[in-house]
Amino acid sequence: MPESEAITRIGFVGLGNMGWPMAHLLDPHYSLTVLDARPEVAEAFAAEHRARATTSLEALAEASEAVITMLPNGDIVREVAIGGADGGDLVAGMASGSVLIDMSSSAPLGTRQLAEDLRASGVAVVDAPVSGGVAGARNGSLAIMVGGEPDEIARCHPVFEHLGRVVYEMGGSGTGHAMKALNNYCSAAALSSACEALIVGDRMGLEPAKMVDVLNASSGRSAATQGKIAEEILTRDFSAGFTIALMAKDVGIAGGLAEGLGLEAPILARTRDLWKDAAELLGATAGVTEIVKLWEEWNGGELGSGSG
């Protein structure tokens, strides 16, 4: 890669629970310009770092060779990119040859369309959602799933190396976002099926802790049974940083992808509906492991009470 193509100036849009620690890791290595929907947050970040805060998307883009978005969803990413949002939009200030790196959890087909729309302006789009939560964002151990053109991904690799422990190149535009949503669908399905199995077994008289031991020594094991169940559900310490609402969003993205591709995915559809209901019933701030409370309410007893 020619030296002239190296990314040295980054704009970062979205300084929430994930965005702030990610931008913190980038600040020592790049000329950083930051923007948040709450201007006081961007100003606070700039006061603690070398970064410059702005309220103008266009000005941020003009100061950057790459712009990272870490926003709630792909619709908002599209709005700040080409929607003429307050403070202009990114494309108005992005020079030909610059790159938009969307690290949000966005809809894959929407990402593919955004890449098409920006191509005429000479702006590339790389989708690079992450897994690892706030802790991973703080210590630079995120897993990053990347989609886009190979040369643009290669150009962004040095940026990703400051943020994550591993980078998975998934394929063309939208494949990074697809992988993130599908991974979280598998996680949601495993957690919900384990909760259901525990509730049924408990009613039969099985001890939940022993059930978890058997599952972990058998083919029913999963990340849920190997961590979340024993650490949070059996102890009633529902401290997961990832919320039911965020999981419901990602499973919804996976379901929308299947529908957009014209595919039948009945388990995905049922899982999407289950987590959507859980988010509505248990609230936006409930942690993912609190989903067990649905089965407890439906069946009139807390896990561990038994009756067998």
Backbone torsions as a table, in degrees:
resi	resn	phi	psi	omega
1	MET	NA	123.8	178.3
2	PRO	-58.4	146.3	-177.8
3	GLU	-56.8	-33.2	-177.8
4	SER	-65.4	-20.4	-178.5
5	GLU	-89.7	-8.5	-178.4
6	ALA	-64.5	139.2	178.6
7	ILE	-80.9	123.2	177.6
8	THR	-123.6	-19.5	-177.4
9	ARG	-123.3	122.9	-176.0
10	ILE	-123.6	137.8	168.2
11	GLY	-102.6	137.8	-178.6
12	PHE	-124.9	120.1	-177.3
13	VAL	-113.3	114.5	178.1
14	GLY	110.7	93.7	-175.6
15	LEU	-109.0	53.9	177.8
16	GLY	-85.1	-154.5	-177.0
17	ASN	-58.8	-34.2	177.7
18	MET	-92.2	-42.1	-173.6
19	GLY	-64.0	-41.0	-178.6
20	TRP	-59.3	-54.7	-179.0
21	PRO	-65.6	-29.6	176.9
22	MET	-68.0	-45.9	177.8
23	ALA	-63.5	-34.7	177.2
24	HIS	-58.9	-41.3	-179.8
25	LEU	-69.3	-29.5	-178.5
26	LEU	-82.8	-26.6	-172.1
27	ASP	-53.9	-41.7	-178.3
28	PRO	-69.0	-16.9	-170.0
29	HIS	-107.6	-14.5	-174.4
30	TYR	-137.1	158.3	166.6
31	SER	-76.4	113.9	-167.1
32	LEU	-115.9	131.7	172.4
33	THR	-119.2	132.3	-173.4
34	VAL	-123.1	152.1	178.6
35	LEU	-147.9	141.2	174.9
36	ASP	-140.2	155.5	177.6
37	ALA	-59.7	-23.7	175.3
38	ARG	-103.6	99.6	-175.2
39	PRO	-53.9	-32.9	-178.8
40	GLU	-65.9	-27.4	178.1
41	VAL	-70.5	-44.0	177.6
42	ALA	-62.8	-40.5	178.6
43	GLU	-64.6	-38.8	178.8
44	ALA	-66.0	-39.6	177.9
45	PHE	-63.3	-46.8	-179.1
46	ALA	-62.2	-33.6	-179.8
47	ALA	-67.6	-26.3	-178.4
48	GLU	-95.9	-11.0	-173.7
49	HIS	-131.7	-176.8	176.7
50	ARG	-81.9	-7.2	-172.1
51	ALA	-66.5	160.5	174.2
52	ARG	-110.1	134.7	178.5
53	ALA	-96.0	148.0	176.2
54	THR	-146.8	159.8	173.4
55	THR	-109.1	3.9	-177.0
56	SER	-109.9	118.1	176.1
57	LEU	-62.0	-40.2	-179.4
58	GLU	-63.7	-44.6	179.4
59	ALA	-64.4	-40.2	177.3
60	LEU	-60.0	-44.4	-179.2
61	ALA	-65.3	-40.1	179.6
62	GLU	-62.1	-29.6	-177.6
63	ALA	-87.8	3.0	-169.0
64	SER	-130.6	146.9	170.5
65	GLU	-92.4	-24.1	175.3
66	ALA	-138.4	140.4	176.5
67	VAL	-119.4	124.9	176.2
68	ILE	-99.2	129.9	173.4
69	THR	-110.2	131.6	174.9
70	MET	-131.7	84.2	-168.0
71	LEU	-126.8	167.5	-173.1
72	PRO	-61.4	-33.9	-179.0
73	ASN	-161.8	172.0	-175.9
74	GLY	-67.7	-28.5	177.7
75	ASP	-63.1	-39.6	178.9
76	ILE	-71.0	-37.5	175.7
77	VAL	-58.7	-45.6	179.6
78	ARG	-63.3	-39.0	-180.0
79	GLU	-62.0	-45.6	-178.9
80	VAL	-74.0	-25.1	-178.3
81	ALA	-78.0	-48.4	-173.4
82	ILE	-138.8	10.8	-172.5
83	GLY	-94.1	2.9	-179.0
84	GLY	64.7	39.1	-179.3
85	ALA	-66.5	172.1	177.0
86	ASP	-53.4	133.5	-176.1
87	GLY	84.1	18.8	-179.0
88	GLY	81.2	-155.9	174.1
89	ASP	-140.6	170.8	-174.8
90	LEU	-67.6	-41.7	-173.6
91	VAL	-62.3	-26.1	179.0
92	ALA	-64.2	-24.4	-178.3
93	GLY	-114.4	-5.2	-176.3
94	MET	-83.7	124.2	179.7
95	ALA	-76.6	155.3	174.0
96	SER	-59.2	133.5	-177.4
97	GLY	99.1	-8.2	177.0
98	SER	-84.8	171.1	-174.1
99	VAL	-135.8	138.0	172.6
100	LEU	-99.4	119.5	179.9
101	ILE	-106.9	105.6	-179.0
102	ASP	-93.7	108.5	-179.3
103	MET	-101.6	9.6	175.2
104	SER	-75.2	172.9	168.8
105	SER	-93.1	97.8	-173.9
106	SER	-116.9	161.0	178.8
107	ALA	-70.2	126.8	-174.1
108	PRO	-59.1	-42.3	-178.6
109	LEU	-69.5	-31.6	173.8
110	GLY	-66.5	-37.4	176.7
111	THR	-63.6	-43.0	178.9
112	ARG	-60.7	-40.4	179.4
113	GLN	-68.5	-39.7	178.7
114	LEU	-62.3	-40.1	177.4
115	ALA	-61.5	-40.5	177.1
116	GLU	-63.2	-43.7	-176.3
117	ASP	-67.3	-33.6	-178.6
118	LEU	-84.8	-16.4	-177.2
119	ARG	-58.8	-36.8	-178.9
120	ALA	-62.3	-25.7	178.8
121	SER	-90.6	1.9	-179.0
122	GLY	77.3	16.6	-178.8
123	VAL	-103.6	128.4	178.4
124	ALA	-90.4	153.3	174.8
125	VAL	-120.2	128.2	173.3
126	VAL	-119.9	122.5	175.9
127	ASP	-94.0	130.9	-172.6
128	ALA	-145.5	61.2	177.9
129	PRO	-66.6	164.0	-171.8
130	VAL	-127.8	158.9	172.0
131	SER	-132.5	142.2	-179.2
132	GLY	138.0	-9.1	174.7
133	GLY	68.5	-171.8	-176.8
134	VAL	-62.4	-38.5	179.2
135	ALA	-60.9	-43.1	178.1
136	GLY	-65.7	-34.7	177.2
137	ALA	-66.8	-35.4	-177.8
138	ARG	-72.2	-38.9	-175.0
139	ASN	-103.8	8.8	175.8
140	GLY	70.3	31.2	-178.0
141	SER	-113.1	23.0	-179.9
142	LEU	-64.8	150.3	166.1
143	ALA	-94.5	128.4	-174.2
144	ILE	-116.6	124.8	-179.9
145	MET	-105.8	119.9	-166.2
146	VAL	-119.1	136.2	173.2
147	GLY	-129.3	146.7	179.0
148	GLY	148.3	-171.2	178.4
149	GLU	-72.7	137.8	-174.6
150	PRO	-55.2	-40.0	-178.1
151	ASP	-69.0	-33.8	178.3
152	GLU	-73.2	-37.2	176.0
153	ILE	-61.9	-44.5	178.9
154	ALA	-59.9	-39.1	179.4
155	ARG	-64.0	-32.6	-176.9
156	CYS	-87.4	-11.8	-175.2
157	HIS	-53.7	-44.7	179.3
158	PRO	-58.7	-33.1	176.7
159	VAL	-65.9	-47.6	-177.9
160	PHE	-62.5	-32.1	-177.2
161	GLU	-65.6	-22.5	176.1
162	HIS	-80.7	-16.4	-172.4
163	LEU	-106.9	-28.0	-171.2
164	GLY	-134.5	162.9	177.9
165	ARG	-88.9	-22.4	-179.4
166	VAL	-150.8	142.0	179.0
167	VAL	-121.2	122.9	178.6
168	TYR	-106.1	118.1	176.0
169	GLU	-87.4	113.3	-170.3
170	MET	-94.7	-27.2	-178.0
171	GLY	145.6	-145.9	-175.3
172	GLY	-74.8	-174.1	-175.8
173	SER	-54.8	132.0	178.0
174	GLY	91.9	-14.1	-175.0
175	THR	-73.1	-29.3	175.1
176	GLY	-64.4	-47.3	178.2
177	HIS	-64.8	-36.0	177.1
178	ALA	-62.9	-44.9	-178.0
179	MET	-63.8	-41.5	179.0
180	LYS	-59.8	-47.0	-178.2
181	ALA	-66.6	-41.6	-178.9
182	LEU	-69.0	-36.6	175.6
183	ASN	-61.4	-45.2	-178.0
184	ASN	-71.4	-28.4	172.2
185	TYR	-62.3	-46.4	178.8
186	CYS	-61.7	-39.9	178.2
187	SER	-64.1	-44.3	-179.6
188	ALA	-64.8	-41.7	179.8
189	ALA	-65.0	-40.7	179.6
190	ALA	-65.4	-42.9	-179.1
191	LEU	-66.4	-45.3	-177.6
192	SER	-68.1	-38.0	178.6
193	SER	-68.6	-36.3	177.3
194	ALA	-65.4	-41.8	177.2
195	CYS	-59.8	-44.2	-178.8
196	GLU	-64.1	-42.8	178.2
197	ALA	-61.7	-41.4	180.0
198	LEU	-64.8	-40.7	179.1
199	ILE	-62.9	-45.8	179.9
200	VAL	-64.3	-46.3	-179.8
201	GLY	-63.4	-39.2	179.0
202	ASP	-60.5	-43.0	179.5
203	ARG	-65.6	-28.0	177.6
204	MET	-78.6	-12.6	179.6
205	GLY	106.3	4.8	177.0
206	LEU	-76.8	143.5	176.7
207	GLU	-80.0	125.1	-177.7
208	PRO	-53.8	-41.7	-178.4
209	ALA	-63.8	-39.0	178.0
210	LYS	-69.3	-35.7	176.3
211	MET	-59.5	-43.2	180.0
212	VAL	-63.5	-40.8	178.2
213	ASP	-59.9	-43.5	-179.1
214	VAL	-68.3	-44.0	178.5
215	LEU	-57.7	-41.8	-177.2
216	ASN	-72.8	-17.5	176.3
217	ALA	-99.2	4.6	-173.1
218	SER	-133.6	-171.7	-173.8
219	SER	-74.8	-8.6	-179.9
220	GLY	-86.4	2.4	-176.0
221	ARG	-70.2	153.2	178.7
222	SER	-157.7	176.3	175.8
223	ALA	-59.4	-32.0	179.0
224	ALA	-66.3	-48.4	-178.1
225	THR	-71.6	-27.0	-177.5
226	GLN	-85.4	-5.5	-179.2
227	GLY	-147.7	-69.9	-169.3
228	LYS	-59.9	-41.3	-174.7
229	ILE	-62.1	-54.8	-176.8
230	ALA	-69.2	-39.6	-172.9
231	GLU	-77.1	-29.2	-173.4
232	GLU	-123.6	-43.7	-175.5
233	ILE	-77.3	-48.9	-179.3
234	LEU	-66.8	-30.5	179.0
235	THR	-88.0	-10.1	-174.5
236	ARG	61.6	27.4	177.8
237	ASP	-102.1	79.6	-172.8
238	PHE	-81.2	75.8	-172.7
239	SER	-110.2	12.8	-178.0
240	ALA	-57.2	131.8	179.8
241	GLY	-71.6	-25.7	-179.4
242	PHE	-85.5	128.9	-173.7
243	THR	-92.1	160.1	174.3
244	ILE	-59.0	-39.3	-178.6
245	ALA	-61.9	-41.7	178.9
246	LEU	-68.1	-39.3	177.3
247	MET	-64.6	-42.5	178.3
248	ALA	-60.1	-38.6	178.0
249	LYS	-62.0	-47.1	-177.1
250	ASP	-67.7	-40.0	177.1
251	VAL	-66.2	-35.1	175.3
252	GLY	-63.5	-38.6	176.1
253	ILE	-62.4	-43.1	178.5
254	ALA	-62.4	-42.5	178.2
255	GLY	-64.2	-40.8	177.6
256	GLY	-64.7	-33.8	177.5
257	LEU	-65.3	-46.1	178.6
258	ALA	-59.3	-43.9	179.1
259	GLU	-65.5	-41.2	179.9
260	GLY	-63.9	-28.3	178.1
261	LEU	-89.8	0.7	178.0
262	GLY	72.3	33.0	-175.6
263	LEU	-106.3	147.5	171.5
264	GLU	-86.7	122.9	-179.0
265	ALA	-142.2	74.2	-171.3
266	PRO	-65.2	-37.2	179.2
267	ILE	-68.1	-39.7	176.6
268	LEU	-61.5	-43.3	-179.6
269	ALA	-63.0	-42.7	179.3
270	ARG	-66.8	-41.0	179.5
271	THR	-65.1	-40.2	177.3
272	ARG	-59.6	-45.4	-179.3
273	ASP	-65.2	-39.6	-180.0
274	LEU	-61.1	-47.9	-176.9
275	TRP	-73.4	-30.3	174.1
276	LYS	-64.0	-44.4	177.6
277	ASP	-63.5	-40.6	-179.4
278	ALA	-61.9	-42.3	179.5
279	ALA	-62.9	-38.8	-179.8
280	GLU	-71.4	-38.5	-175.2
281	LEU	-81.6	-36.5	-173.9
282	LEU	-98.9	-14.1	175.3
283	GLY	99.8	155.7	-172.5
284	ALA	-66.0	-25.2	-174.8
285	THR	-96.3	-3.1	-179.3
286	ALA	-65.8	137.8	177.4
287	GLY	-74.5	158.8	-173.7
288	VAL	-57.9	-35.7	-176.1
289	THR	-71.5	-14.9	177.1
290	GLU	-69.8	-5.9	178.4
291	ILE	-60.8	-23.0	177.4
292	VAL	-58.1	-25.6	-179.1
293	LYS	-63.9	-23.6	175.6
294	LEU	-61.9	-50.4	-179.1
295	TRP	-66.7	-35.1	178.2
296	GLU	-63.7	-40.9	179.0
297	GLU	-70.3	-43.7	-179.2
298	TRP	-62.2	-31.7	-172.8
299	ASN	-110.9	6.7	170.2
300	GLY	68.9	37.8	177.0
301	GLY	-176.3	145.5	179.2
302	GLU	-75.9	142.0	177.0
303	LEU	-54.6	130.1	-178.3
304	GLY	105.9	-13.5	179.6
305	SER	-77.5	-32.3	176.8
306	GLY	59.3	178.8	173.1
307	SER	-168.3	-0.1	-177.0
308	GLY	-80.2	NA	NA
